[in-house]
Amino acid sequence: MQRPGLTEARLVEAAAELADASGLPAVTVSALARRFDVRPASVYSHTAGLDALLDATAAFALGELGDRLAETLPGKAGRDALFAFADAHRDYARAHPGRWQVAQRRAAPDTVAAAAGGRIARAARGIVSGYGLTPDDEVHAVRLIGSAINGFVALEAGGGFEHSTPPAAESWARVLDAVDTSLRNWPAHSLDPTID
C-alpha cells in the first residue's frame, strides 16, 4: 500500500539530497525509508528497486545540469561557449557531488533516452560544430571535451590537486585553453587505413 504523500518524485529528490550530503553509496532503500519514516516496502511501492531509483535520480541530475546549460550557453560560441559549458559542469559537480556521481553511472537505455543527457550532448555537439570539423571529428571532439571535464572533476573531487601548486583553478583554465587550441588545430584524418 502506498503511503500518502510519498511519491517517486519525492524519493528522487531525497536520493539526490542524500547523495550530496553523504555520498552515493549512502543512497539505499533502507536509508530512504528511514528518511520518510516508512518501511522499505513503502519505498518499493513507488519504484522498481534501487537501480531504477538511481536511474531516475541520474535523470533528475542531468535535467538540472541541462537547465544550467540552457541558461549559460545562449549567445556564446567557440572558446566562450566551451568555457561556459565546461564551467557549468564543474560548478555543478562541486555544488552537487553526489548528483554528479549518480549522473556518471551507466543507466538503463530508456532512462538515457528520456533524460536530459541527449540535450547536453547536443549542446556539446553545437559547440564543436563551430570549429569547422567533419561530422565524425565532431564526435571525437565531444569525447575529448567530456574526457577533459570528467577527468579533471574526478581528480579534483578525489583531492588530487590539494597538495600542489598552482591552484586547481589555474590548471582548469589552462586545460580548457589546451582543449580550445586542439579544436582549432584539429589534425586532418588520414583516409589510408594502413596509417596509424
C-alpha positions, 0 to 999 in steps of 0.5 A: 500500500502506498503511503500518502504523500510519498511519491517517486518524485519525492524519493528522487529528490531525497536520493539526490539530497542524500547523495550530496550530503553523504555520498552515493553509496549512502543512497539505499532503500533502507536509508530512504525509508528511514528518511520518510519514516516508512518501511522499505516496502513503502519505498518499493511501492513507488519504484522498481528497486534501487537501480531504477531509483538511481536511474531516475535520480541520474535523470533528475541530475542531468535535467538540472545540469541541462537547465544550467546549460540552457541558461549559460550557453545562449549567445556564446560560441567557440572558446566562450561557449566551451568555457561556459559549458565546461564551467557549468559542469564543474560548478555543478559537480562541486555544488552537487557531488553526489548528483554528479556521481549518480549522473556518471553511472551507466543507466538503463537505455530508456532512462538515457533516452528520456533524460536530459543527457541527449540535450547536453550532448547536443549542446556539446555537439553545437559547440564543436560544430563551430570549429569547422570539423567533419561530422565524425571529428565532431564526435571525437571532439565531444569525447575529448571535451567530456574526457577533459571535464570528467577527468579533471572533476574526478581528480579534483573531487578525489583531492588530487590537486590539494597538495600542489601548486598552482591552484586547481583553478589555474590548471582548469583554465589552462586545460580548457585553453589546451582543449580550445587550441586542439579544436582549432588545430584539429589534425586532418584524418588520414583516409589510408587505413594502413596509417596509424 
